[in-house]
Amino acid sequence: MMGGRRGKGGLKKNLDPSSGKGPGANRMNSGKGQEITGVSLPADGKIKGWEFGGGVQMACANVGGQLYALQGTCPRCAFDLFKGDLIVDDPAWDDLPRVACPTCSTTYGFRNGKNGPPLKRKGLTALVGNLAMTATQTEAFQDAKAFKITRDEDGRVYCRDL
């Protein structure tokens, strides 16, 4: 069916330089990375989920006009990080901005993907989070893959591995 992939966006080249598909993100566009097309940028203070061909998903955040991106799913429980809480001004963390997984509450830094202490929740969300932490895919805390998102003077958006 024609147009069946509308809204999913596309990466101009594969992000993985070892895949043999294209010149690799660090060599093309003078190190800017790969151009991202077909996605809308998140509003300031919001997270937006992006999905590309091949099942690649990202959670992109806009904090004061600066764009950040992480892998789309939580490494601990595999839930969508773009549905999580954006943390930008909490003194409990020193490496902001961060995202807290909506299911297991594990936090990840947008600058480097490092996992951190879980977000303290109350009520029903705390109960669900505690259950998720005991029934997750992995008991070990893993870091999320982080990406550098930049815009050029013409408004094009680029993505590359950190």
C-alpha positions in Angstrom: 0.0 0.0 0.0 1.4 3.4 -0.9 2.0 5.8 1.9 1.8 3.2 4.5 4.9 4.5 6.3 3.9 8.1 6.5 5.0 9.8 9.7 7.6 7.3 10.6 10.5 9.4 9.2 13.7 8.2 7.7 17.4 8.2 8.2 19.4 9.0 5.1 22.1 6.4 6.0 22.4 3.6 8.5 23.8 4.9 11.9 26.1 2.0 12.3 29.3 2.5 10.3 30.3 -1.1 10.6 27.2 -2.3 8.7 28.7 -1.4 5.3 25.7 0.7 4.4 27.1 4.1 3.4 30.1 6.0 4.6 29.2 6.0 8.4 27.9 8.9 10.5 31.2 10.3 11.6 32.6 10.8 8.1 29.6 12.2 6.3 28.4 15.8 6.5 31.7 16.9 8.1 30.9 14.9 11.2 27.4 16.3 11.7 25.9 12.8 11.4 23.0 11.6 9.4 20.2 13.9 8.3 16.9 13.1 9.9 13.8 13.7 7.8 10.1 13.2 8.2 9.9 13.8 11.9 8.6 16.7 13.9 10.7 18.2 16.7 9.5 18.1 20.3 8.2 21.4 21.8 10.4 23.0 24.5 10.2 20.9 27.7 8.7 17.9 26.0 9.8 14.4 24.8 8.8 13.0 21.5 9.1 9.5 20.2 10.7 8.9 16.7 10.6 5.7 14.7 12.6 5.0 11.7 12.9 2.2 9.2 14.4 -1.1 10.5 12.7 -0.7 13.9 15.0 2.1 15.1 13.3 4.1 17.8 14.5 7.2 19.7 13.2 9.4 22.4 14.1 13.0 21.6 13.8 15.9 24.2 13.9 19.6 23.7 15.3 21.5 26.7 15.7 25.2 26.2 16.1 24.8 22.4 18.8 22.1 22.8 17.9 18.7 21.4 18.8 15.4 23.1 18.1 11.8 22.1 18.3 8.3 23.6 17.3 4.9 22.4 13.6 4.6 22.3 13.1 1.8 24.9 14.2 1.4 28.5 17.1 -1.0 28.7 15.7 -2.3 32.0 12.0 -3.0 31.2 11.8 -2.3 27.4 9.0 0.3 27.8 8.8 3.5 25.7 11.1 6.2 27.1 9.4 9.0 25.2 6.3 8.4 27.5 8.5 9.0 30.6 9.0 12.0 32.8 11.5 14.7 31.6 13.6 15.9 34.6 15.3 19.2 34.0 15.6 21.0 37.4 15.7 18.5 40.2 18.7 19.0 42.6 18.8 15.2 43.2 20.6 14.7 39.9 23.7 16.4 38.7 23.6 15.4 35.1 20.5 16.9 33.7 18.4 16.6 31.6 17.2 13.1 32.4 14.2 10.9 31.6 12.5 8.6 34.0 11.0 5.4 32.6 7.2 5.5 33.1 7.2 1.8 34.1 10.2 1.0 36.2 11.2 4.7 37.1 14.9 4.1 36.2 16.4 7.4 35.1 18.8 8.0 32.1 20.9 11.1 31.3 20.2 12.5 27.9 23.8 13.8 27.6 25.4 10.4 27.9 22.7 7.7 28.5 24.0 6.8 32.0 21.5 5.2 34.2 20.8 6.7 37.6 18.7 6.3 40.7 15.0 5.7 40.1 12.5 8.6 40.3 10.6 8.5 43.6 6.9 8.1 42.8 3.8 8.0 45.0 0.5 6.2 45.0 -0.5 3.8 42.3 2.4 4.8 40.0 4.9 3.8 42.8 3.2 0.4 43.2 3.4 -0.2 39.4 7.0 0.9 39.3 8.0 -1.3 42.2 6.3 -4.3 40.5 8.0 -3.5 37.2 11.4 -3.3 38.9 10.9 -6.9 40.3 9.6 -8.3 37.0 11.8 -6.6 34.4 13.8 -8.1 31.6 17.1 -7.7 33.4 18.0 -7.2 37.0 21.2 -5.3 36.0 21.1 -1.6 35.4 22.3 -0.8 31.9 23.0 2.5 30.2 20.8 3.7 27.3 22.4 4.5 24.0 22.6 8.3 23.6 22.8 10.3 20.4 23.9 13.9 19.5 21.2 15.9 17.7 22.2 19.1 15.9 20.6 21.6 13.5 22.4 23.5 10.8 21.8 27.0 9.6 19.2 25.8 7.1 17.2 24.1 9.8 18.2 20.5 8.8 18.4 18.1 11.7 21.3 15.6 12.1 21.9 12.7 14.4 25.1 10.8 15.3 26.3 8.4 17.9 28.1 9.8 20.9 
